[in-house]
Amino acid sequence: MSGVGTRRAGRELAGEVAIVTGGSRGIGLAVAHALARGGAHVVIAARNGEGAAAAAAELEGEGHSGYACDVADPAACRAVAAAAQRAQKPASILVNNAGITRDGILVRLRDDDWSQVLDTNLKGAFNMIRAVARGMMKRRGGSIVNVSSVIGLIGNAGQVNYAASKAGIHGLTKAVAKELASRNVRCNAVAPGFVKTDMTAELGDSQVAELKGRIPLARLGEPDDVAGLVRFLAGPEARYITGQIIAVDGGMAM
Ligand code: NAP
């Protein structure tokens, strides 16, 4: 990626191609908008291809696209990376945001609840990183941002699968950062607290009140609260930052 000061202010990502998994809704959609505002060509990947394409069509600027892709499927991830390359050029930014929950207490958790969450949240990130890494290394530049969760830092009853997948993201992030640093490819993670999206829509009023009591800034996060940090980490201002897990949680996990 080019250095700071070589691009028009506010368009620091001009000319970059950014893949955002799970960019059709929630945090991923806010990230897609933030990167597009920064000047990037954004490629949205989600299981629902129509949703991905519709979200891409709404982004600021031109050259965006959306594809059907289950990140748990390595071939589908390779296909998205190849499609991005055909449409524009190889991706220089990857945001691994696709994620799911299948909550339940440990003794009632089904094998499928475990494997679906691990396959999407952790293996999905690995699949996508592997699909773009070679191109980034070859061009001596790139930024990977993994969307983790504070639950990966502090755990949560009823979410052993989700917590394990997100803690796994932290190890993945640091190992990838160490492996790719010599090629100027950075890898960081953001760990949101509770953010208002479809994923948290089913929280009841009493749960939200209880949560707010545990959050020093006393509110749930908005998707844009996370998107600003992802844009920063993706861009040239973060050129000396790699291997970090940064919480965006209103102070919840201090
Ligand atoms: P969301 O509103 O439920 O959106 C999830 C997105 O991921 C959708 O675009 C969905 O699209 C996509 N997706 C799900 N499974 C996929 C798969 N196998 N392959 C490709 N795309 C897939 O979720 P969110 O709340 O924005 O969460 C986004 C990320 O932030 C997740 O990693 C989540 O763990 C993390 N996070 C969220 C919160 C929170 O409070 N909301 C807190 C901490 C961390 P399709 O359904 O079309 O595939």
Boltz pocket constraint, residues with backbone or C-beta under 6 A from the ligand:
constraints:
  - pocket:
      binder: B
      contacts: [[A, 21], [A, 22], [A, 23], [A, 24], [A, 25], [A, 26], [A, 27], [A, 28], [A, 45], [A, 46], [A, 47], [A, 48], [A, 49], [A, 51], [A, 69], [A, 70], [A, 71], [A, 72], [A, 96], [A, 97], [A, 98], [A, 99], [A, 100], [A, 120], [A, 124], [A, 147], [A, 148], [A, 149], [A, 150], [A, 191], [A, 192], [A, 193], [A, 194], [A, 195], [A, 196], [A, 197], [A, 198], [A, 199], [A, 200]]
      max_distance: 6.0
